[in-house]
Amino acid sequence: MTIATASRGTGHQNTKRTIAAYGSKGSEIDVRLVARSIAQAALEVLAGTRPLSQLSRSLDPECYVSLQHRVALTRKHAARVRGSLHPHRSPMVRSVRVCSISETICEASIVVAEEHRCRAIAMRLERFDGVWRVTALEIG
């Protein structure tokens, strides 16, 4: 895990932080990109535009089952209330913040804008065998 902070001079310089991790084969992977893509994919799964099976490698089994249950509830509710099977449209990630807990654990908060509202997503990512997996996922 690399955390680099630019030193502050006498002027008003912005602090630039880079949170990156080394994945398989030593290539540098920015955890923010991983969190961003998983959050986008999870909302697309809830919207019914992406199959849940595409997230099987990114989520641990408990998170996978939890998201599967939420998808079923969301679709059932949407069909009853709105008469549509597409409850959410065009989710777009607006910001990603990552906090490094250790070399193998990070927590991320993501803000996602949808057609009529914004949502918050929180996730905990842990690195297993050089691959980041979500071990906790909360979608607001």
N, C-alpha and C positions, 0 to 999 in steps of 0.2 A: 504494500500500500504506500503510495507516495502522496504526501500532503506538502505542497509548496506554498509558501506565503511570501509575497514580495515585501522587502523591507521598506519601512516608511522613512522618507526623507524629511527635510524641513518643510517642504511644500505640502500641498493637499493632494497627495496621490491616492488613488484607489487601491485597496488591497485586493490582489488577485489570488484566488485559491483554486487549486486543481486537486481534485480527489480522483485518483486513478488506482487501478489494481492490475496486477499481472495475472492474466489468465493462462490458459494452456499455451504451450510453446513460447512462453515469455513475451507474448505480444501485450501491449498496454491497452487496457480496456477502461474507458471512463464509466464509472458506476452510474452516473447520471443518465447516460445513454441507455443503459440496461433498464434502469427504473422507468425511464420515459417510454420505452418500447413495450414493456410489460404492462404499464398502466393503460396505454393506448389500446393494447390488445385486449385487456380485461374489459374495458368499456365497450369495445366492439363485440365481445362475446355477449355481454349483457344486452346489447342492442340487437343481437341476432344476426350480425353481419359477418361474424367469424366463428368457426367451430371451436368449441372449448378444447378439443384434443390438441390444438396447436400450442396450447400453454402447458401441456403435460411435462415438458422438460424444464420449464421455468418455475413451476410451482411445486412445493413439496406436497405429498399426498393429502395431508390435512387441509391445506389451502385449496387444493384442487377440488376436493369433495365439497368444501364450504362454498366455493364459487359455483359449482355445479348446482347445489341446492338453491343458491340465490338466483341463478339464471331461471330455474324452473318457477320459482315464486314470482319473479319479475314478469315473465311471460304470461303467467296465469293472471296476475293482477292487471297487466296491460290489456289483455284480451277482454277481461270483465269490465274494466273502467272505460277504456278508450275505444274498444272494438278493433284495436290494431295489435299486430304481433311485433311491431317495431316501437318500443317505448322510448328509445333515445336515438337521436340522429346527429351525425357529424361531430363526435367528440374531438376536441382539439386540445392538446397539452399546452398550457400557458407558461408554467414554470415548474422547475424541479429543484429541490433543495436536498442535499445529502449530508448526513453527519456520519463520520467514521467512528465506530465504537472500538474496533480493533482492526488488525490486519485482515481478518476474514469476516467481519460483520460490519454492515452499514445499515443505517435507517434513512428512508427517503420520504419526503412529503411532496406531493404533486398536486398542482391546481389544474383542473380540466374544465374548459368551457364547452357547454353544449348549446343546443339551439335556444333554450329558454332559461338556463341557469348555469351556475358554476358548481363544481363539485371538488371535494378534497379527497385525496387518496393517500394513505399512509402504508408503508411497507417496510419490512425488515428483510434485508438480503444477506445471505450467508454464502460464503464460497466453499464449495465442496469439489475437490479434485479439479480445481482451476475454473470451475463454472459457477456463476452466481445463480442462486435459487432463492425464491421468495419463500420465507418461512412464516411470515405473518402478513396479512393483507386486509386492510379496512378501506371500504369504499363508502364515502358519505353521500 
